[in-house]
Amino acid sequence: MADFAVLPVVFVAGLLGVVLLAASGRYGYFGDELYFVAAGHHLDFGYADQPPLVPFLALIADTIAPGNIAVVRIPAILATVAGIVVAALIARELGGRRRAQIITAAAYAVAPVVDVGGHLLATTSVDLFWWTAITWLLVRWVRLREDRLLLWAGLATAVDLQAKYLIVSFWVLAGVAILIAGPRDIFRSKMLWLGAGIAVLTSVPSLLWQADHGWPQIQMIHEVAVEQEGGGGGGASGFLLALGGAGGVIGVPLGLYGLWRAIRLPQYRFLAIVAVSLVVVFIVMAGRPYYAAGILPVLWALAAVGLDGPRRRRWVPWVAWPAVALSVAMLLQTLPLEPRPLRGDDDTVDALDVESVGWPQVTGDIAAAYRALPEDVRRHTAIVGDSYWLASAIALYGPARGLPAAYSPNRGYWYFGVPPESATDVLYVNALLNTDATMRRHFAKVTQVATVDNKLGVNNLYQGASISLCVGRDESWSRLWPELRNL
């Protein structure tokens, strides 16, 4: 077993951490980050679209430094930095020496899926780290046969299940793959089943929440499939291209080579079966391409170890360093390290940056429209946003602008509260969903009273959104709210 290349691996991890920290305060909250903060302030055992860990982290950050986006993003940065170190440990566990560990760390550090996840607080930020840690523990068990490693893998799975449910697909497919290719003696380990039991038991509160609310997480699978097909990313070719983009310039060739090596190594052949199966399953389910990204670090490690052989040491640097340099240049271009133009409709405008600006201005326009209403109208008017993004923005920026609590029938926000029965009228903000027709069916009169203008010249989702006053609700909220619900 080679020594761990502590200094170079920590240098790579620390360097990316500094870059992510430098970019962490740029622009503002992305829509999902706003939702995580709002969800944290409605802390529960589960949500329609995720388990509770990320909202809990957002709540801690927003409690420590209210409204500070850089602090909210610290958990994502820490998970990303830790993932680099664990990925290098996988290479070491596979027999990789210093060079193989550095290549693996570098591949992880410059992968677009890693860097985007490290810049924004998201379930992916946390999930990718735990997949990497779990595969490291599994690979280490294959070498050492120390059953306590399987218990640790179970504990890691228990934590990951509080962030995202995707790890279930890994373990199910890994179980099938191990039955096919071995090592089958893993199933005789009591620690494996103890770890699995802990993972299941710790997930019970979240599962009970799902059961009590009609299993919205299962409904989300269908919604994601519709989004993928509607966005042009459906089909095997679209999925594979997007997954390749997530892996990046280094990640694609390393991933393919690592897959080939896994097939040729009997003790790790199950990982090749898992990798291929994950891609096939998520293509069939029309899942998002990054769902399969968690298996990439172990493939990168397998490839890096293979490239460290004596016959390859001479030419690998001549290929690796230019690829790393190109990847670093792309990384610096991807992350908003300095202000850049956000105007325009072409592909040069980054969608994540565009949707991270304008939320205070949107909330300000809503507040102005609300204040313009006669006082007697305001007393029985609720504010409803068409999306969970918008309602979350109002929750964060609204109180300082004199706005009451906002509601939304969209996705997880639907569960956060129903407008009071005293609210016979609604100030409705609509941009994302075609729900005006529904509002017109249930209110006697719908009149547009204002239009959103972020005053930044940025053509993002809510630029030009309509603010309408819906008067004369025709049935109780207890009956209307379920009808308005949408994922």
Order of alpha helices (4+ residues) and beta strands (2+ residues): alpha-alpha-alpha-alpha-alpha-alpha-alpha-alpha-alpha-alpha-alpha-alpha-alpha-alpha-alpha-alpha-alpha-alpha-alpha-beta-alpha-beta-beta-alpha-beta-beta-alpha
